[in-house]
């Protein structure tokens, strides 16, 4: 009887160990180790941060760091070989492509979500009902003569208009200036600039006469601190919502956001696993942090690009406003 009991005990221990190993395997804890380094856009940061946290629970042996230096600042680090992945709230510029090729950096372009660039004012602002694209241009164009709200519409207060926006290293700044002012980086200079969107939120929330813009997720997270401004792109005022951004009716300020991956970094199993995890998780996590998931076929195509190491850009330095991602 003692021998039978001892044998049963050993068997139960072996089964228990096998079950535990199966559980670890199922959860993705494969024993991977290493580092994955991301930097770039503050707009994309909430998604990348969420992915990094989820990945850390599955692969605790891999250390993932996510920095925020703006899309342009992130591309500088990416091209210098300091990071594996760049978060980007716009497509890569021609000048950045040239520098990447000169540095022998072959990159894979991967869209991860939709964003609706959001124009906001202070919650106490009770006069702005909407702004047209033409009015935004009037306010933000280089050499703008708009100093007071009444300079935009005569019936608005004769009070100073104080502006807040992303800094020149931001992809959001590039996109906004391109679609509103007709040229990237073309903007009046007398505004409070920051690559950190939380700084912009704080500024506008404390300034009755403030006006600014940043990614939709930061509006979603701070709805009690700032008020959204519907934008008239020619078809009447439309506010950014999950539906209007996804359908493209919030125009021209709807856009895809990206990650760019160095193709050679995929030779590292930790980086390759993280990128695949990112694309398989981005849809769900984008919704959780306030962005809009892409169509499933776009994520599938992105996974194919990674598997085949398909490098280059589908944008060639253009924002391609109004072009469907599936196209």
Phi and psi in degrees as a GROMACS rama.xvg file:
@    title "Ramachandran Plot"
@    xaxis  label "Phi"
@    yaxis  label "Psi"
@TYPE xy
-63.5458  -40.2118  UNK-2
-64.5576  -40.6283  UNK-3
-64.2469  -44.1005  UNK-4
-62.531  -42.9976  UNK-5
-62.9235  -41.747  UNK-6
-64.0997  -41.8472  UNK-7
-63.7371  -39.2495  UNK-8
-62.7604  -46.7445  UNK-9
-60.6651  -41.8898  UNK-10
-61.8375  -43.4761  UNK-11
-64.6055  -39.416  UNK-12
-63.3767  -43.43  UNK-13
-63.2705  -41.9316  UNK-14
-63.5075  -42.8042  UNK-15
-60.7908  -44.2053  UNK-16
-63.8908  -40.4884  UNK-17
-64.0594  -42.1972  UNK-18
-62.6116  -40.8678  UNK-19
-64.9401  -43.0055  UNK-20
-64.119  -39.5808  UNK-21
-62.2241  -41.5116  UNK-22
-63.0203  -44.2074  UNK-23
-62.4487  -40.8842  UNK-24
-64.0536  -42.3318  UNK-25
-64.1862  -35.4331  UNK-26
-81.0762  -5.57888  UNK-27
94.7916  1.37599  UNK-28
-77.0947  84.2676  UNK-29
-93.91  3.30036  UNK-30
84.22  13.9157  UNK-31
-63.1652  148.762  UNK-32
-142.245  162.772  UNK-33
135.558  -167.369  UNK-34
-130.123  144.139  UNK-35
-126.671  124.722  UNK-36
-114.716  123.386  UNK-37
-121.084  151.564  UNK-38
-153.989  177.333  UNK-39
122.521  -133.73  UNK-40
-63.4878  133.807  UNK-41
-72.1611  -23.5452  UNK-42
-68.39  -42.613  UNK-43
-80.4956  -19.1506  UNK-44
-49.7639  -45.4049  UNK-45
-58.3518  -36.5909  UNK-46
-70.8415  -48.4682  UNK-47
-61.896  -38.5516  UNK-48
-63.6922  -43.2113  UNK-49
-64.169  -41.9594  UNK-50
-63.0153  -43.4286  UNK-51
-60.9739  -40.1616  UNK-52
-66.1025  -44.5126  UNK-53
-65.4825  -40.9054  UNK-54
-65.2481  -37.8931  UNK-55
-61.7053  -31.8884  UNK-56
-71.6011  -28.2517  UNK-57
-90.1448  -39.248  UNK-58
-125.564  75.1333  UNK-59
-65.9864  -14.7125  UNK-60
-80.6589  -7.94324  UNK-61
-104.385  126.119  UNK-62
-95.1353  119.666  UNK-63
-111.457  124.563  UNK-64
-114.285  136.416  UNK-65
-124.423  112.65  UNK-66
-99.5147  168.531  UNK-67
-133.785  99.8199  UNK-68
-128.16  16.2804  UNK-69
84.6975  155.949  UNK-70
-57.0285  -50.2145  UNK-71
-65.0155  -43.681  UNK-72
-62.7756  -37.4538  UNK-73
-66.0563  -40.0831  UNK-74
-63.5253  -33.9618  UNK-75
-60.7692  -44.8061  UNK-76
-67.8167  -40.2492  UNK-77
-60.733  -46.5599  UNK-78
-70.5425  -28.4677  UNK-79
-79.0873  -3.07959  UNK-80
80.3864  16.6678  UNK-81
-84.6831  -18.4957  UNK-82
-132.767  159.386  UNK-83
-88.8961  -31.3077  UNK-84
-136.743  138.066  UNK-85
-114.589  126.424  UNK-86
-78.2768  132.4  UNK-87
-139.498  128.292  UNK-88
-95.4986  13.2664  UNK-89
-151.167  168.167  UNK-90
-75.5856  159.006  UNK-91
-64.8888  139.92  UNK-92
-80.6205  159.189  UNK-93
-58.7246  -41.0188  UNK-94
-64.5305  -35.0773  UNK-95
-72.3599  -36.6787  UNK-96
-60.3498  -45.7366  UNK-97
-61.5769  -43.6283  UNK-98
-67.628  -36.9461  UNK-99
-64.0682  -45.1193  UNK-100
-64.7487  -38.519  UNK-101
-64.6532  -30.9128  UNK-102
-90.6603  5.99187  UNK-103
62.4157  35.141  UNK-104
-100.113  107.451  UNK-105
-95.197  124.984  UNK-106
-116.363  153.504  UNK-107
-112.886  125.075  UNK-108
-93.0001  124.531  UNK-109
-133.661  106.651  UNK-110
-68.1916  142.629  UNK-111
-124.788  -17.897  UNK-112
-170.934  171.903  UNK-113
-102.211  147.103  UNK-114
-132.548  147.822  UNK-115
-114.492  105.48  UNK-116
-59.0839  122.563  UNK-117
-108.009  127.491  UNK-118
-94.0731  129.681  UNK-119
-135.126  158.082  UNK-120
-131.878  176.77  UNK-121
-67.1228  143.98  UNK-122
-58.0499  -24.7287  UNK-123
-81.0434  -5.08818  UNK-124
-73.1513  112.462  UNK-125
-112.814  13.4161  UNK-126
-109.582  -27.7822  UNK-127
-82.2228  112.912  UNK-128
-94.0745  -34.4116  UNK-129
-166.289  169.988  UNK-130
-132.822  141.742  UNK-131
-88.7947  163.516  UNK-132
-59.4723  -37.6566  UNK-133
-65.0166  -38.1059  UNK-134
-69.7343  -37.2692  UNK-135
-62.2618  -41.1602  UNK-136
-62.893  -41.742  UNK-137
-58.4295  -39.7087  UNK-138
-74.7194  -45.0014  UNK-139
-100.984  -7.79608  UNK-140
-63.5458  149.856  UNK-141
-55.8433  135.985  UNK-142
75.0856  14.1012  UNK-143
-53.968  139.323  UNK-144
-97.4507  7.89349  UNK-145
-78.4443  112.282  UNK-146
-114.109  -25.8213  UNK-147
-127.683  158.456  UNK-148
-59.5504  -33.5073  UNK-149
-67.9417  -15.6843  UNK-150
-73.1501  -17.9811  UNK-151
-87.9332  -51.9425  UNK-152
-136.908  131.153  UNK-153
-57.4493  -31.0039  UNK-154
-80.0889  -7.60587  UNK-155
-82.3078  161.358  UNK-156
-57.7626  145.037  UNK-157
-85.7188  66.1746  UNK-158
-129.841  154.619  UNK-159
-62.6733  140.97  UNK-160
-100.072  120.453  UNK-161
-111.201  126.786  UNK-162
-106.723  144.573  UNK-163
-133.959  135.122  UNK-164
-163.266  168.467  UNK-165
-62.5336  151.988  UNK-166
-77.3183  174.461  UNK-167
-67.0162  -15.3892  UNK-168
-85.6819  -0.238773  UNK-169
-88.3764  136.985  UNK-170
-67.7981  -29.2487  UNK-171
-64.8213  -40.8352  UNK-172
-60.9105  -44.957  UNK-173
-60.8178  -45.8438  UNK-174
-66.8874  -46.5302  UNK-175
-60.893  -47.6936  UNK-176
-64.9722  -33.9282  UNK-177
-65.6399  -49.5901  UNK-178
-83.5052  -22.2659  UNK-179
-96.3253  -42.1108  UNK-180
-106.135  -3.04218  UNK-181
88.5029  -5.29458  UNK-182
-155.504  134.224  UNK-183
-59.1453  138.698  UNK-184
74.525  0.164176  UNK-185
-83.3523  106.137  UNK-186
-159.035  151.362  UNK-187
-60.7911  152.152  UNK-188
-100.937  -12.2359  UNK-189
-88.7284  65.7525  UNK-190
-140.892  158.957  UNK-191
-77.3165  116.702  UNK-192
-112.3  142.32  UNK-193
-157.514  141.475  UNK-194
-77.5591  -11.2753  UNK-195
-98.8383  109.784  UNK-196
-63.6981  -25.7315  UNK-197
-64.3225  -32.2269  UNK-198
-64.8579  -39.9327  UNK-199
-65.7094  -42.2194  UNK-200
-58.1447  -47.4039  UNK-201
-61.7233  -41.4349  UNK-202
-63.0301  -48.8829  UNK-203
-69.4957  -37.1282  UNK-204
-65.9  -21.734  UNK-205
-105.065  11.1477  UNK-206
-133.858  106.68  UNK-207
-56.9699  -31.0411  UNK-208
-103.309  19.9675  UNK-209
-85.0556  151.525  UNK-210
-145.294  136.435  UNK-211
-159.194  -175.777  UNK-212
-150.089  150.363  UNK-213
-168.84  -176.8  UNK-214
-66.8176  153.337  UNK-215
-60.0088  -34.9097  UNK-216
-60.8833  -34.0404  UNK-217
-74.2306  -30.0693  UNK-218
-68.0349  -46.4666  UNK-219
-55.8125  -40.8687  UNK-220
-75.0755  -20.3179  UNK-221
-127.126  37.2934  UNK-222
-61.2815  -27.2318  UNK-223
-79.2863  -13.6167  UNK-224
-102.038  -26.0992  UNK-225
-135.246  161.25  UNK-226
-120.141  134.112  UNK-227
-74.7633  148.058  UNK-228
-114.503  115.338  UNK-229
-60.1424  147.494  UNK-230
-118.138  132.484  UNK-231
-97.1377  106.528  UNK-232
-94.2182  10.8511  UNK-233
123.228  -12.4836  UNK-234
-117.652  19.2705  UNK-235
98.84  159.928  UNK-236
-64.1787  133.319  UNK-237
-134.577  130.134  UNK-238
-89.5882  148.506  UNK-239
-70.8337  125.156  UNK-240
-138.984  169.414  UNK-241
-54.1675  -42.3807  UNK-242
-71.5691  -48.4116  UNK-243
-67.7103  -32.3148  UNK-244
-71.1025  -45.0705  UNK-245
-64.6048  -38.512  UNK-246
-81.7645  -12.7211  UNK-247
82.3906  7.8921  UNK-248
-77.054  -19.1185  UNK-249
-86.0459  88.9817  UNK-250
-127.916  142.679  UNK-251
-101.034  20.6696  UNK-252
-95.8082  8.71451  UNK-253
-86.9872  143.537  UNK-254
-159.65  155.042  UNK-255
-81.5823  154.493  UNK-256
-121.532  156.884  UNK-257
-133.469  164.194  UNK-258
-122.011  146.458  UNK-259
-116.8  131.211  UNK-260
-118.55  133.395  UNK-261
-69.2619  122.995  UNK-262
-57.6795  -40.9089  UNK-263
-66.6821  -25.2955  UNK-264
-68.3227  -17.5115  UNK-265
-72.4242  -8.99984  UNK-266
-68.9015  -20.7307  UNK-267
-83.3149  117.478  UNK-268
-56.3447  -33.4785  UNK-269
-65.6682  -43.3191  UNK-270
-67.7151  -44.6552  UNK-271
-60.3266  -43.4821  UNK-272
-65.9296  -39.4962  UNK-273
-64.2461  -44.1731  UNK-274
-63.6056  -43.4905  UNK-275
-64.4628  -39.6544  UNK-276
-62.2674  -41.4741  UNK-277
-57.937  -50.4309  UNK-278
-69.2933  -31.3826  UNK-279
-77.1219  -18.645  UNK-280
-107.837  -16.4086  UNK-281
-58.8038  -39.3818  UNK-282
-59.4948  -50.2323  UNK-283
-67.408  -45.24  UNK-284
-71.9971  -30.0237  UNK-285
-59.1697  -43.847  UNK-286
-62.6751  -39.5379  UNK-287
-67.8951  -29.9197  UNK-288
-101.518  6.17819  UNK-289
103.777  12.1045  UNK-290
-109.615  179.855  UNK-291
-112.632  124.454  UNK-292
-63.2707  151.423  UNK-293
-81.4006  163.039  UNK-294
-57.4285  146.08  UNK-295
-57.6824  -34.0186  UNK-296
-67.2292  -24.8041  UNK-297
-71.7014  -41.439  UNK-298
-64.4682  -38.5435  UNK-299
-63.4377  -41.4791  UNK-300
-65.4012  -37.8736  UNK-301
-64.0634  -41.4736  UNK-302
-62.7121  -36.4911  UNK-303
-65.6905  -39.0557  UNK-304
-61.0796  -39.9705  UNK-305
-67.4385  -46.8049  UNK-306
-61.1496  -36.7654  UNK-307
-96.4646  2.61213  UNK-308
54.768  46.4178  UNK-309
-80.4765  105.605  UNK-310
-94.1942  167.673  UNK-311
101.877  -177.769  UNK-312
-121.381  147.898  UNK-313
-89.8429  -1.36146  UNK-314
-108.072  -24.3662  UNK-315
51.4768  42.2368  UNK-316
81.2079  3.1301  UNK-317
-105.519  147.441  UNK-318
-74.4842  -23.7189  UNK-319
50.9301  50.6803  UNK-320
-57.2929  130.32  UNK-321
87.4108  -3.8862  UNK-322
-86.5967  128.658  UNK-323
-66.684  141.063  UNK-324
-62.1812  -34.3597  UNK-325
-63.1692  -33.2033  UNK-326
